Amino acid sequence: MNKRLFVAGIPFSTSKNELESLFSQFGKVVSASIIADKFTNQSKGFGFVEMDTEDEAKIALEKLNGYEFGGRKLIVAEAKPMEPRKFERRGFGGGGRSFGGRREGGRGSFGRDSRGGGGRRRGGFQGRGGR
């Protein structure tokens, strides 16, 4: 068993110290953290607790899984290792497709040639008066 525990159902007003105090009844807590939203800094209601030994972690898991804390039931489970993320570029900055239907320079050039502004337009909206 892992010494690191995943804890969900944490009341949003709970501090890191309160979480650490709850788990310290079952052994030495190496670290405790509550995950917060990066923009609002509000708790997301889950976190992680790392216990000193695997035996202490197992006891804390058995005793606190389903335990009512601050009006909410805690879900305690063995933490799994974080998997590497695969990022995918989305949005306007790299499609390489213009509204004129021809593949051009990487920015969605709205019917203009890939050299930028001037010159003849290729495909796409012609405007009044043709070319």
N, C-alpha and C positions, 0 to 999 in steps of 0.2 A: 504494500500500500504506500501511496505517496504521502508525504508530510504536509503537502499543500492542499487546502480545502477550498472549494467553491461554495459561497454562501449566497443564496437568493432569498427574496422576501424580506430584506432588511427594511425597516421603516425609514422613510426618507429623512426624518429628523435625527437619526442615529449618527453619533460621531464615531470616528475611528477608535477613540479611547473606550467608548462604551462597548463596541464590538470586541475589542481586545480583552476587556474586563469579563465579558460573558464567557469567552473561550478559555480564559486563564483559570477558570474553576476546574478544568480537566487536564491542565499541564501548562508548561511554559510556552508562551506565544512568542515566536521569533519575529513575526511581522503581521500586521493587519492593515488592509486597505479597502476603502469603499470607492467604487468607480463612479466618477462624476462626468456629467456632460461637459465637453470642452468649451462650449460657448456660454452656457448659463451657470456652470459650476454647481448645478443641482445634482443630488445623488440620483443614480439610476436604479437604486434598490438592490444592488448586488455587489459582492466584493470577494476578497480572498483572505484567508487566514493561513499562516504557516506555523505549524506546531514544531516543537523541538524534536520529538521522536515520532515514529510511525505508530507506536502503541497509544500515545496521547492523542494523536490525530484520529485514530480508530474509535477511541472512547468518546471523544468530542462529537464525532460524526453520529455515533449511535445515540447519544444522549440529546443532541440538539436538532437532529433532523425531525421536523414536525413540531418542534417546540414553539409555543406561542411567545413572541417577543414584541412588545410595543403594539399589541393588537394585530399582529400579522404572524402567520406561521412561517418559520424558517425552513428553507430547503438546503440541506448540507450534503455535498457530494465530493467525491475525490476530484481534484482539479486535473484536467487533462492538459498536456503540453500544447502550447499555442502553435498552430500550423502557419507556415509562411503564407502571406497573402499574395495573390496575383492581381496586379493592377492593370486595368484596361483603360486606354484613353478613349474618352467619349466627348461629344460636344462639337463645337465649331472649329477647333484649331488644328485639324489634321486630316480631314477626310479626303482631300484631293479631288473633289467632285464639284463642278460649278453648276449653276442653274441653267447654263446653256447646254448641258448634256455632254460636254466633252471633258475629259480628264485633263485638269490643268494643275498648276502649281500648288498645293497643299492647303490653301486657305479658303476654298469655296469662293472663287473670284467673281461671281455674279455675271458671267458672260464675257468678261474681259480676257485678253490674252495674258499669259503667265508672266509677262514682263512688267506688269503693273498698269498704270493709268493709260498713257497715250496709245496711239496706233489704232489700227482697225479692230473693231469688235469681232469676235468669233462666236457665232451662234447666239443663243439667248435673246433677250429683249433688244430690239433694234431702235426703239424710240420713233419719233416723228421723222419723216423724210428718208427713211431707209438708211443705206450705208453712207 
